[in-house]
Amino acid sequence: MSGLNDLKLLFKYRLFVFPNKKGTRGGFSPQLMVFLIFTCMIGIFLWNVFASIRGVEIDGTPIATVMAGFFLTVSGLFFLMSFSATTSYLFIRNSEIDMLLVLPVRRTSIAIYQIAISTFYQGLTLSVFLGIALSYHLRADSRPIVGILALLALLIDTVLLASIIAVAFGRFMSRAAARKLMFVVQIISGFMFFIIVQLVPRSADNIPVYLQKLADAWKILANPANLFTWSVRASNEPLFLLLSVVMIPVFGAIFYRIAGSLKFEPLSYSRSRGKRVVFSEKRGSALIRRELKIYRRYEQLIYYLFYPVIFGLIFGLISENLTTSIFTMVLISTIFTTIQSAFLMGREYPFIETTKALPLSLERIVFIKTILPVLLGILLFTGVLLTSILVKHTTFLYLAVVPIVFVLYVTSSLLGIKGVLESPPDRMDNPNAFMRTKFVLLNQIICMGLSFGSIMPITIIMEGTPGSPGIWIALLIALLSTAAAVVISFAIRRRVLVKMKEI
């Protein structure tokens, strides 16, 4: 079977894609929609920025080119490391790969297909890179057509380079090592954005220093080996357009050569286990430690905890007020709370009969799975909010949103539990799989609506933006949205209790 036919077969049956409630495997429309939305959001955010500095030069180089090159380098490295670390974990053998390996399907085809799937699910990080690049080329580039052509070639180069790194990692790493690498790389990559914060001028008096820092940074960024700046340099230096195109077959040949010898078998390793945990009805702490072990074993759950923290700190430090920080963190963390509780319940459900034989109630176990992501999330949210308040010397009245956020977290966590009970997975080894399920996509819409209605009006009131009638209207919207979240929580809790009795 040729490689092209292999790929047609894999895409036709959508292997490695998590099935929906009806048992069929969905398409990639939701991921493409998220990719387009975030690309547009970032592009709109930088649209006027690049337009306002167009034509301004620093040491003979347009300042827009310097800024775009810097932001593209940071976001490109973020995508490169995140993609390669995540994909190397996906190369570990699973039941579907076992089935494919006994068929006349080339290992290279399996690797290419998995990388294509990973690209779809890396849309959020890729949208950052693309949003920055497109806003620059359309608003500040002297020859946008040349720049966009180079950008398209550069995207292919970046994915191929990340794939080469992923295959290299997948050839010698164990499942545990791959998970830990994925977690560490993603956390470190997130903190790379703090470099941007250090280069943003705090006031008009700091602009000369800001420009000097950009000039110093460009001396490093302008190195021809930095492929992330090739598209912004292609307009004035067509050599980089040619280089972007030439490197596609080069990277492709390297990938094809090493992917054929890819070993999907995970490396074995042993680990001593000396501690014994005793479960009893009175020892709730043992149940909590049991769930925390899942967080330790599946580092992606810890990533879901700290990913909103990174964005909350970034926006809290670079924004003039805390509204953007609060809303961004709540918006992301509510969705990730759903995934955490769903994964905890998803890990339990296949063994539910054994769990029922333990000397404790099933309701207690489900309660801990529901409340643990909420407590961890609210602790981190409060810490980020306090840090932002102290750094910016603003009012502690912003802490008034904490109880509202707690309600939102409870609602989102219950949504995750309910989704698993109504559509239980046979087996769940990857928290990312819940990102692909229909109930999580529906819950994202619910969480976004409740978060926007509850948090945004409160923060607007604290900023003192609306007048007298506007304050009461905003307060009414916030109260109604919070009340809706409470009502939804009680309704979901009732539904969860009914489903547990049916088990």
C-alpha positions in Angstrom: 0.0 0.0 0.0 1.5 3.3 -1.0 2.0 6.1 1.5 -0.7 8.3 -0.1 -3.2 5.5 0.1 -2.2 4.9 3.7 -3.0 8.5 4.6 -6.3 8.4 2.7 -7.3 5.4 4.8 -6.3 6.9 8.1 -8.1 10.2 7.4 -11.1 8.4 6.2 -11.6 6.5 9.4 -10.2 9.3 11.6 -8.0 7.1 13.7 -6.7 8.6 17.0 -9.7 10.9 17.1 -11.8 10.5 20.2 -15.3 9.2 19.4 -18.4 11.3 20.2 -21.4 10.2 22.2 -22.9 8.2 19.3 -19.6 6.3 18.9 -18.6 7.9 15.6 -15.5 10.0 15.2 -16.0 13.7 14.6 -14.2 15.9 12.2 -11.8 18.8 12.7 -14.3 21.7 12.3 -14.3 22.7 16.0 -10.5 22.9 16.1 -10.4 24.9 12.9 -13.0 27.2 14.3 -10.9 27.8 17.5 -7.9 28.4 15.3 -9.6 31.0 13.1 -11.1 32.8 16.1 -7.9 33.1 18.0 -6.0 34.1 14.9 -8.4 36.9 14.2 -8.4 38.0 17.9 -4.6 38.3 17.9 -4.5 39.9 14.5 -7.1 42.6 15.5 -5.2 43.3 18.7 -2.0 44.1 16.8 -3.6 45.6 13.7 -3.4 49.2 14.9 -0.1 48.7 16.7 1.7 47.8 13.5 -0.2 50.5 11.6 0.9 53.3 14.0 4.6 52.4 13.9 4.8 51.8 10.1 7.6 53.8 8.6 9.4 54.4 11.9 12.9 53.1 11.8 15.5 52.2 14.5 19.1 52.0 13.4 18.0 51.8 9.8 15.5 48.9 10.4 11.8 49.4 10.6 10.6 49.2 14.2 7.6 47.2 13.0 9.9 44.5 11.6 11.9 44.4 14.8 8.8 44.0 16.9 7.3 41.4 14.6 10.6 39.5 14.5 10.8 39.4 18.3 7.2 38.4 18.8 7.4 35.8 16.1 10.6 34.3 17.5 9.1 33.9 21.0 5.8 32.5 19.7 7.6 30.3 17.2 9.8 28.8 19.8 6.7 28.3 22.0 4.9 26.4 19.1 8.1 24.4 18.2 8.7 23.1 21.7 5.1 22.6 22.6 4.3 20.7 19.3 7.4 18.5 19.4 7.0 17.6 23.1 3.3 16.8 22.7 3.7 14.9 19.5 6.6 12.7 20.9 4.1 11.6 23.6 1.5 10.7 21.0 4.1 8.4 19.3 3.9 6.0 22.3 2.1 2.8 21.2 -1.6 2.5 21.9 -4.3 0.0 20.9 -4.9 1.7 17.5 -1.2 1.8 16.7 -1.0 -1.9 17.7 -3.7 -2.6 15.1 -2.0 -0.6 12.4 1.3 -2.2 12.9 0.0 -5.6 11.9 -1.5 -4.1 8.7 0.4 -3.2 5.5 0.6 0.4 6.7 4.0 2.1 6.7 5.4 3.5 9.9 6.1 6.7 8.1 2.5 7.1 7.1 1.4 6.6 10.8 3.9 9.2 11.9 2.8 11.7 9.2 -0.9 11.1 10.1 -0.2 11.6 13.9 1.7 14.8 13.1 -1.2 16.1 11.0 -3.6 15.3 13.9 -1.3 17.1 16.3 -1.2 20.2 14.0 -5.0 20.4 14.2 -4.9 20.3 18.0 -2.1 22.8 18.3 -4.2 25.4 16.7 -4.1 27.7 19.7 -0.4 28.0 19.8 -0.1 28.2 16.0 -2.8 30.9 15.9 -0.6 33.2 18.0 2.2 32.9 15.5 0.0 33.3 12.5 -2.0 36.2 14.0 1.2 38.2 14.7 2.6 37.5 11.2 -0.6 38.3 9.2 -1.2 41.6 11.1 2.4 42.7 10.4 2.4 41.7 6.7 -1.0 43.3 6.0 -0.4 46.6 7.9 3.4 47.3 8.0 5.0 45.2 5.3 6.2 47.1 2.2 5.6 44.0 0.0 2.9 42.0 1.7 2.5 39.4 -1.0 6.1 38.4 -0.9 6.0 38.3 2.9 2.8 36.1 3.0 4.3 33.7 0.5 7.4 33.4 2.7 5.1 33.0 5.7 3.2 30.0 4.1 6.5 28.3 3.4 7.8 29.1 6.9 4.8 27.5 8.5 5.5 24.2 6.6 9.2 24.5 7.6 8.3 25.0 11.3 5.9 22.0 11.3 8.5 19.8 9.6 11.2 20.9 12.0 9.0 20.3 15.0 8.1 16.9 13.5 11.8 16.0 13.2 12.4 16.9 16.8 9.3 14.9 17.9 10.4 11.8 16.0 13.9 12.1 17.6 12.4 12.3 21.0 10.0 9.5 20.3 12.8 7.1 19.4 14.4 7.0 22.8 12.0 8.3 25.4 9.7 6.3 27.7 6.1 7.3 28.2 6.8 8.8 31.6 9.8 10.8 30.2 7.7 12.0 27.3 4.9 13.2 29.7 7.4 15.0 31.9 9.1 16.6 29.0 5.8 17.8 27.5 4.8 19.4 30.8 8.2 21.1 31.5 8.5 22.4 28.0 5.0 23.9 27.9 5.5 25.6 31.3 8.9 27.0 30.3 7.5 28.1 26.9 4.7 30.0 28.7 7.1 31.9 30.8 9.0 33.0 27.7 6.2 35.6 27.2 7.5 37.4 30.3 10.4 38.5 28.1 7.9 40.6 26.1 6.7 42.2 29.4 10.2 43.4 30.1 10.4 45.2 26.7 7.1 47.1 27.0 7.7 50.7 28.0 6.0 51.6 31.3 5.7 55.3 30.4 6.6 57.8 27.6 9.9 58.5 29.5 11.0 54.9 28.9 10.5 54.9 25.1 14.2 55.6 24.3 15.2 52.7 26.6 12.6 50.5 24.9 13.8 51.3 21.5 17.4 50.6 22.5 16.4 47.2 23.9 14.7 46.4 20.6 17.8 47.4 18.7 19.9 45.2 20.8 17.5 42.3 20.5 17.4 42.7 16.7 21.2 42.1 16.5 20.5 38.6 17.8 17.2 38.0 16.1 18.6 39.0 12.7 20.8 35.9 12.6 20.0 34.0 9.4 19.6 30.8 11.4 16.5 32.3 13.1 13.9 30.9 10.6 11.1 32.6 12.5 12.1 36.0 11.1 12.4 34.8 7.5 9.0 36.0 6.5 9.4 39.5 7.9 12.8 39.9 6.2 11.7 38.4 2.8 10.1 41.7 1.5 13.5 43.5 1.6 15.7 40.4 1.2 14.1 38.0 -1.3 16.8 35.5 -0.4 14.8 34.5 2.7 11.7 33.7 0.5 13.9 31.4 -1.6 15.4 29.9 1.6 11.9 29.3 3.1 11.0 27.3 -0.1 14.2 25.4 -0.4 14.1 24.2 3.2 10.8 22.5 2.7 12.2 19.5 0.7 15.3 19.5 3.0 13.3 19.1 6.2 10.9 16.8 4.4 13.6 14.4 3.4 15.1 14.4 6.9 11.7 13.7 8.4 10.9 10.9 5.9 14.2 9.2 6.5 14.0 9.1 10.3 10.2 8.5 10.5 10.6 5.1 8.8 12.6 3.7 11.7 10.4 5.1 14.4 9.7 2.7 17.2 6.3 3.1 18.8 7.0 0.7 21.7 7.4 2.6 25.0 10.7 2.0 26.8 10.2 0.0 30.0 11.2 1.2 33.4 10.7 0.2 36.9 9.9 2.1 40.0 9.8 1.0 43.6 6.6 1.5 45.5 6.9 1.4 49.2 3.8 3.3 50.4 0.4 1.8 51.0 -2.7 3.8 51.0 -5.7 2.5 53.1 -9.1 3.7 52.0 -11.9 4.2 54.6 -15.0 6.3 54.9 -13.3 8.5 57.5 -10.1 9.1 55.6 -11.0 11.8 53.1 -7.4 12.8 52.9 -6.4 9.5 51.5 -8.9 10.0 48.7 -7.5 13.5 48.0 -4.0 12.0 47.9 -5.3 9.4 45.5 -6.6 12.1 43.1 -3.4 14.2 43.5 -1.4 11.1 42.3 -3.3 11.3 39.1 -2.2 14.9 38.7 1.4 13.9 39.4 1.2 11.0 36.9 -0.5 13.0 34.1 1.4 16.2 34.0 -1.0 17.6 31.4 -3.4 18.2 34.3 -0.9 20.4 36.0 -0.4 22.2 32.8 -4.1 22.9 32.7 -3.8 24.4 36.2 -0.8 26.7 35.4 -1.6 27.6 31.8 -4.3 30.2 32.9 -1.9 31.4 35.6 0.7 32.3 33.1 -1.7 34.3 31.0 -3.2 35.9 34.1 0.2 37.1 35.2 1.1 38.3 31.7 -2.1 40.4 31.3 -2.0 41.5 34.9 1.4 43.0 34.4 1.1 44.5 31.0 -2.5 45.8 31.2 -3.3 49.2 32.7 -6.0 47.5 34.8 -6.8 44.0 36.1 -10.0 43.5 34.0 -8.1 41.8 31.1 -6.1 39.6 33.5 -9.2 38.5 35.5 -11.4 37.9 32.5 -8.7 36.0 30.5 -7.7 33.8 33.4 -11.4 33.0 34.3 -12.3 32.3 30.7 -9.4 29.8 30.2 -9.5 28.2 33.7 -13.2 27.5 33.7 -12.8 25.4 30.5 -9.7 23.6 31.9 -11.6 22.9 35.2 -14.2 21.0 33.1 -11.4 18.9 31.5 -9.7 18.2 34.9 -12.9 16.9 36.6 -13.9 15.0 33.4 -10.5 13.3 33.3 -10.6 12.4 37.0 -14.0 10.9 36.5 -13.0 9.3 33.2 -10.1 7.5 34.8 -12.5 6.1 37.5 -15.4 5.0 35.4 -14.0 1.9 33.7 -13.3 0.5 37.2 -16.5 1.7 38.8 -17.6 -1.8 39.9 -14.4 -2.2 41.8 -14.7 1.3 43.3 -18.2 0.5 44.6 -16.8 -2.5 46.5 -14.6 -0.1 48.6 -15.7 0.8 52.1 -16.9 4.3 51.1 -19.7 5.9 49.2 -19.6 6.6 45.5 -21.0 10.1 46.2 -18.0 10.9 48.4 -15.6 9.9 45.6 -17.4 11.9 43.0 -17.6 14.9 45.4 -13.8 14.9 45.8 -13.3 14.6 42.0 -15.6 17.6 41.6 -14.2 19.8 44.3 -10.4 19.2 44.0 -10.0 21.0 40.6 -12.2 23.8 42.0 -10.0 24.3 45.1 -6.8 24.1 43.2 -8.1 26.6 40.6 -9.4 29.1 43.1 -6.2 28.9 45.1 -4.1 29.8 42.0 -6.6 32.4 40.8 -6.5 34.2 44.2 -2.7 34.0 44.2 -2.5 35.6 40.7 -5.0 38.3 41.7 -3.2 39.2 44.9 0.2 39.3 43.0 -1.3 41.7 40.4 -2.9 43.9 43.0 0.3 44.2 45.0 2.5 44.9 41.9 0.2 47.4 40.4 -0.8 49.0 43.8 -4.4 48.8 43.0 -7.5 48.2 45.2 -8.2 45.0 47.1 -11.8 45.3 46.1 -11.0 43.2 43.1 -11.0 40.2 45.5 -14.8 40.5 45.5 -14.8 38.5 42.3 -13.3 35.4 44.0 -16.7 34.0 45.3 -18.1 34.5 41.8 -15.2 32.7 40.3 -15.7 29.9 42.8 -19.3 29.4 41.7 -18.1 29.4 38.0 -15.5 26.7 38.8 -18.1 24.5 40.6 -20.4 24.8 37.6 -17.7 23.9 35.1 -16.4 21.0 37.2 -19.9 19.6 37.5 -20.3 19.9 33.8 -17.2 17.7 33.3 -18.5 15.1 35.7 -21.9 15.0 34.1 -20.4 14.7 30.6 -18.4 11.6 31.6 -21.4 9.9 33.3 -23.6 10.5 30.3 -20.9 9.5 27.8 -18.4 7.3 29.6 -15.1 6.4 27.9 -13.9 2.8 27.7 -10.4 3.9 28.6 -8.8 7.3 29.1 -5.0 7.8 29.2 -4.7 11.3 27.7 -6.3 14.5 29.2 -6.1 16.1 25.8 -8.7 13.6 24.5 -11.4 15.5 26.4 -10.6 18.6 24.4 -12.0 16.7 21.3 -15.3 15.6 22.8 -18.6 17.3 21.9 -19.7 17.8 25.5 -16.5 19.8 26.3 -17.0 22.0 23.3 -20.6 22.6 24.4 -19.4 23.3 28.0 -16.9 25.8 26.6 -19.8 27.9 25.3 -21.7 27.7 28.6 -18.6 28.6 30.6 -17.7 31.5 28.3 -21.2 32.9 28.5 -21.4 32.6 32.3 -17.9 34.0 32.8 -18.5 37.0 30.5 -21.9 37.8 32.2 -20.6 37.4 35.8 -17.1 38.8 35.7 -17.0 41.5 33.1 -19.7 43.7 34.6 -18.1 43.5 38.1 -14.7 44.6 36.8 -16.3 47.4 34.8 -17.9 48.7 38.0 -14.6 48.5 39.9 -12.9 50.6 37.2 -15.7 53.2 37.6 -16.4 53.3 33.9 -20.2 53.3 33.8 -22.4 56.1 35.1 -25.1 55.8 37.7 -27.6 53.9 35.5 -24.9 51.8 34.0 -23.6 50.6 37.4 -27.0 49.2 38.3 -27.4 47.6 34.9 -24.0 46.0 35.1 -24.6 44.8 38.7 -27.9 43.3 37.6 -26.3 41.4 34.7 -23.6 40.1 37.1 -26.1 38.9 39.7 -28.4 37.3 37.1 -25.4 35.5 35.5 -24.1 34.3 38.8 -27.6 33.2 39.8 -27.8 31.3 36.5 -24.6 29.5 37.3 -25.9 28.5 40.7 -29.1 27.2 39.2 -27.2 25.3 36.6 -25.0 23.8 39.2 -27.9 22.5 41.3 -29.6 21.1 38.2 -26.4 19.3 37.1 -25.8 18.0 40.6 -29.3 16.5 40.6 -28.6 14.9 37.2 -25.2 13.5 38.5 -26.9 12.0 41.5 -29.5 10.3 39.3 -26.8 8.9 37.0 -24.8 7.5 40.0 -27.9 5.7 41.2 -28.3 4.1 37.8 -24.7 2.8 37.8 
